Amino acid sequence: MVLIGCGSSGVRTTAYGRTASPSAGAQRRITVPGSFDDYTRMTGPDAERVIQAIRDAQAKQNAAYAAKMRIGIYERRGNAQQRIAFLGLAAGDHPAIAKELRANPPSFEVDSALAAMPLTGPKDYPPGPLGGVLRCAVGAQGGAGCAWGDGATLGVVAGSAASADELAKTALALRMAAER
């Protein structure tokens, strides 16, 4: 599953082993929380314009996935210079999404999502109590990107961050707020 990012590919790893993941029958869902940690979801015309642009780009790859994708734009402490975008899918959203998330190892899905963005130096981080894989990398032109996957969900977080380590903490906090 490829979630279209900002540009070139190039992030791939060869370790596609499974980690603790939900059973095939587990149904979790993704929500777009109003806030988490120091971040607040943006609303209004600017946020809707960005969300629509992301959805339109995704629809070129797979219209069914784009229609079901949860998307949120967040600002940290109201600072427009500290924004992130969140894209999430869950197996319960659509039968094709469920089939793909369960057919491929989480590491493969995470790498596919990160490969769509211009990132370098992917690194694994603890995925938290929900298991699976959390991988982040620095952006080729600044910022960073992270993705998590576990066989039932796939989430991507990208945007301004001082480092991949910082965005990994943010991605984990967002995952804990978004995944049910």
C-alpha positions in Angstrom: 0.0 0.0 0.0 1.5 3.3 -1.0 0.5 6.5 0.6 1.6 9.3 -1.6 3.9 11.7 0.1 5.9 14.7 -1.1 8.1 13.3 -3.8 10.8 10.7 -4.5 11.1 7.2 -3.2 14.2 5.6 -1.8 13.4 4.5 1.7 13.5 0.7 1.8 14.7 -1.8 4.3 14.9 -5.5 4.0 13.7 -6.6 7.4 10.1 -7.6 6.8 9.7 -9.7 9.9 6.4 -9.4 11.8 6.3 -8.0 15.3 3.5 -8.3 17.8 0.4 -7.4 15.8 -3.3 -7.8 16.2 -4.9 -11.1 15.3 -6.6 -11.4 11.9 -10.0 -10.9 13.6 -9.0 -7.8 15.5 -10.9 -4.7 14.3 -9.4 -1.4 15.4 -10.4 1.9 13.9 -8.6 5.2 13.2 -10.0 8.5 14.3 -8.8 12.0 13.8 -8.5 13.4 17.3 -9.2 17.0 18.0 -6.0 17.3 20.0 -3.2 15.3 21.5 -0.2 16.3 23.5 0.7 19.9 22.4 -1.0 19.6 19.0 -4.5 20.8 18.0 -6.2 19.8 14.8 -6.6 22.7 12.4 -10.1 23.4 11.0 -11.4 25.9 8.4 -10.7 26.6 4.8 -6.9 26.4 4.9 -6.9 22.9 6.6 -9.7 21.7 4.3 -7.7 22.8 1.2 -4.6 20.8 2.4 -6.8 17.8 3.3 -8.4 17.9 -0.1 -5.0 18.1 -1.9 -3.8 15.1 0.0 -7.0 13.2 -0.7 -6.8 14.1 -4.4 -3.2 12.9 -4.6 -4.1 9.7 -2.9 -7.1 9.1 -5.2 -4.7 9.0 -8.2 -3.2 5.9 -6.6 -6.3 4.3 -5.2 -9.7 6.0 -5.1 -11.2 3.5 -2.6 -8.4 4.0 -0.1 -8.5 7.8 -0.5 -12.2 7.9 0.2 -11.7 6.0 3.5 -8.5 7.6 4.6 -8.6 9.7 7.8 -6.6 12.9 7.4 -5.8 15.6 9.9 -3.6 18.7 9.9 -2.2 19.7 13.3 -0.4 22.7 14.8 1.8 22.6 17.8 0.8 25.2 20.4 -0.8 27.3 17.6 2.6 27.8 15.8 2.1 27.7 12.0 5.8 26.8 11.7 5.2 23.5 13.6 2.6 21.7 11.5 2.2 18.0 10.8 -0.1 16.0 8.5 -1.7 12.7 9.6 -3.1 10.0 7.3 -4.6 6.8 8.6 -6.2 3.7 7.4 -7.7 0.7 9.2 -8.6 -2.8 8.1 -12.3 -2.2 9.1 -12.5 0.7 6.6 -12.8 -1.3 3.4 -12.4 -5.0 2.5 -9.5 -4.2 0.1 -7.7 -2.3 2.8 -8.1 -5.2 5.2 -6.9 -7.7 2.6 -3.7 -5.7 1.9 -2.9 -4.9 5.5 -3.2 -8.5 6.5 -1.4 -9.9 3.4 1.8 -8.0 3.9 4.1 -7.8 6.9 3.7 -4.5 8.8 7.3 -3.6 8.0 6.6 -3.8 4.2 3.5 -1.5 4.5 5.5 1.0 6.6 8.4 1.0 4.1 5.9 1.5 1.2 4.4 4.5 3.0 7.7 6.1 3.8 9.1 5.4 0.3 6.6 7.9 -1.2 8.3 10.7 0.7 11.8 12.2 0.2 13.4 10.8 3.4 16.8 9.5 4.4 18.1 7.2 7.1 15.0 5.3 8.3 15.2 4.1 11.9 12.9 1.9 14.0 11.3 3.1 17.2 9.3 1.4 19.9 5.7 1.1 18.5 4.0 1.3 21.9 1.5 -1.1 23.4 -0.4 -1.6 20.2 2.6 -3.3 18.6 3.6 -3.5 15.0 6.3 -1.3 13.5 7.0 2.4 13.9 9.7 3.8 11.6 10.8 7.4 11.1 13.3 9.2 8.9 14.5 12.8 8.4 13.3 14.7 5.4 15.7 15.4 2.5 14.6 19.1 2.7 13.9 19.4 6.4 11.3 18.0 8.6 10.7 14.3 9.1 8.2 11.5 8.3 7.0 8.5 10.3 4.8 5.6 9.6 3.3 2.8 11.8 1.7 -0.4 10.8 0.5 -3.5 12.6 -1.7 -5.6 10.2 -4.9 -3.8 11.2 -3.9 -0.1 10.8 -1.5 2.0 8.9 -0.7 5.6 9.9 1.6 8.2 8.5 2.8 11.5 10.1 4.9 14.0 8.2 5.9 17.6 8.7 8.1 20.0 10.6 10.1 18.4 13.4 13.6 19.1 14.8 14.5 15.4 14.2 13.1 12.0 13.4 13.4 11.2 17.1 11.1 14.1 18.0 8.6 13.1 15.3 8.6 9.5 16.5 7.5 10.6 20.0 4.8 12.8 18.3 3.7 9.9 16.0 3.4 7.5 19.0 1.3 10.0 20.9 -0.9 10.6 17.9 -1.3 6.8 17.4 -2.4 6.4 21.0 -5.0 9.1 20.5 -6.2 8.1 17.1 -6.3 4.3 17.2 -9.2 2.5 18.9 
